[in-house]
């Protein structure tokens, strides 16, 4: 065969190979062109950061604040919640929160077990699996936040059943209302990263549970000091860092919105910490480490719903308000109302979420100059937006309170009571629930 013939044969063969390759690859290329690699990478990172907030951040933060005999039980509660809620998210959670239902109150069950979701499925310009994973970490940390209200006195079986049912009937539907295109989203509620969905639900659920359970033995009559503040500081630092994924990740893009959300989150956290320290310094003569890290969390909770709406100066207001109001609420709940919300879940997260959601309706306005934010939606005023914010706060709080009471009664019947006996409480839940000790010294 001549050289010219060989060349012609080679060209025809190559053309056929290129044609077949195009047929095989073109569908995948079409999907790939819809994806944004930078956004995908950022949300993958944010997913890891938010899970880092729970395991190990929140776990260590809470565990250091309880007594030695209960440290392992707290770690186990956070860990078990993360595992169980992850499975629940796959089975029905993602579908209820973000399914394509036409209802304004829940997403339906059409995406249960991730039906129809594969490697080519997209949500916006990121893979749907990445979006679902990111949102799953929010579903994990919300019931885990409640653990702080009932540590040292709840049965492990009751805790696990209660938080599972609570997430199913409270967190998933509320997430749909606000982030899944539900009725609060239609109303125009501003909740960028979870003031209502995460902090108000967890805070109100924690308060109701603490009241129903009753206080720990010796509450307000004997010292119940944190056994390891070094552990709590470590967890607090992890929470601060992980919160950047929580808030900046909620932009769902690697862009200026994410950058601003990260910056205002940091400023509010710092302001909350400094505010709490100053209050204690003036009142008691010395600032406490526990107060500093609690103020930081208050600042983080307060900025969360507004982190996509406010500017840096607005974050100063949010952090300061969170520090002052959450400090006042913490002392009032314990000293005046004598409610044993053991690790201050409601006064820090619940009150912080309420304050932040309210302030978001004000600080979003560009008319406030340096303290203003992105600007209100067309046709909205500060008054009308604050009205929407109040509707969201009240609706989520009332819904959560009513269903939490119902679930506690149901779980109490199913498990023969949700609280451990006096002897078991005295012995400590590490041994009673897990037959292990956090420390062997």
Buried (B, 14 or more C-beta within 10 A) or exposed (E): EEEEEEEEEEEEEEEEEEEEEEEEEEEEEEBEEEBBEEBBEBBBBBBBBBBBBBBBBBBBBBBBBBBBBBBBBBBBBBBBBBEBBBEBBBBBBBBBBBBEBEBBEBBBBEBBEBEEBEEBBBBBBBBBBBBBBBBBBBBBBBBBBBBBBBBBBBBBBBBBBBBBBBBBBBBBBBBBBBBBBBBBBEBBBBBBBBBBBBBBBBBBBBBBBBBBBEBBEEBEEEEBEBBBBEBBBBBBBBBBBBBBBBBBBBBBBBEEBBEBBBBBBBBBBBBBBBBBBBBBEEEEEEBBBBBBBBBBBBBBBBBBBBBBBBBBBBBBBBBBBBBBBBBEBBBEBBEEEEBBBBBBBBBBBBBBBBBBBBBBBBBBBEEBEEBBBBEBEEEBEBEBBBBBBBBBBEBBBEBBBEBBBEBBEEBBEEBEEBBBEEEBBEEBBBBBBBEEBBEEE
